[in-house]
Amino acid sequence: MTQTNTRREVEPAKRNLLNMLPSAAEQVLRDFAVEHGEKPFRGSQVVRHLWQNPAPGFSAMTDLPAAFRGLLDEHFTIPRLTVATRQTSSDGTEKFLFRLEDGEFIETVAIPEGSRLTLCISSQAGCALQCAFCATGAMGFTRNLQMFEIAAQVREMRLLDPPTQVTNIVFMGMGEPLMNWKAVDPALTVLNSPAGLGIGARHITVSTVGVLPGIVALGERGEQFRLAISIHAPNDELRQSLMPINTKYPLADVIEAGKVFDRRVTFEYVMLGGVNDAAEHASQLAALARECRAFVNLIPLHPGGAGDFTPSSPEQIHWFARRLRAAGVEVAVRKSRGMDISAACGQLRVERQRRRTPVGADDDGNVQVA
């Protein structure tokens, strides 16, 4: 008796339209339309529903023929980020915990300020850098986000009911964006392009601990994207104790990269009581800022951060700011936002996922610098 083995045909995977640049997606969709007996402009109509006027799915693209929508659904996908938790602070700040397709979680924070709404987005699930005061670093690193997972954090704001209109983007959520340049680079294009989300380059800030190849790559782009450098300590000895990445990218090299960046740089400086808020630290930080012509943002430590650090008192922060100004440095004190909703980066994710063993930046094979 002969047994016949029947092999199941494997259906080709659907193509993710959100993981392409809008120009590439448009070409693919116009060709697809022609192949299926439609006019090329039908493909262009679909592209407008990816980012500019996002649709939750193909069935919602009611300006397209129903049969064509069915074909699109057979061949393509426009994946959503699932809102696992949404919290609203008494000050209007909103925090979103998004679940990704593989079960990972990332955080996004919407911060309203007058007519502006700044969205703080993540570039990695977790973080490999283990900065001593950061809840994200304490939880460890899982993986880089894909390009669409980065940009889709903004897309999802437009799909809320009612939609949230984002005016500014800061890469200050989970992860080190310049250690995921392979995805952050095209995500910047999607965020900025008129065919994408159409947010002006000067309203998009990339924050880094000082990953030098990424700073160079960002500076080589023609758009006027902003750069923020997380300094947090004004000398190598202290910075080394707070930020292990300082071994690979010492403070002097980071400052030099800031000096040659062709646009104004912002220094981010978390105020840690009794650690980095003394007179000598103000003098050292002022010297670095003058060297870079940098603007300094003083950030009150959120109580939900990692470690046993104590926030500097408001009086100490303002005293520190006055010393910087007296030394000729422009400075601002960032408001503490979302104090009642676990708004320190990483807190909400820690509540939903088990803490992983931290992965060092040099130990993870998926780290991709420019």
Secondary structure, DSSP 8 states (H G I E B T S, - for coil): --------------EEGGGS-HHHHHHHHHHHHHHTT--THHHHHHHHTTTTS--SSGGG-TTS-HHHHHHHHHHEE----EEEEEEE-TTS-EEEEEE-TTS-EEEEEEEEETTEEEEE--SEEE-SS--TT-HHHHH-EEEE--HHHHHHHHHHHHTSSS-----EEEE-SSS-GGGBHHHHHHHHHHHH-TTTT---GGGEEEEES--HHHHHHHHHSSS--EEEEE---SSHHHHHHH-GGGGTS-HHHHHHHHHHSSS-EEEEEEEBTTTS-SHHHHHHHHHHHHHHT-EEEEEE--TTSSTT--B--HHHHHHHHHHHHHTT--EEE-----TTTT-STTHHHHHHS-------TTT-TT-B--
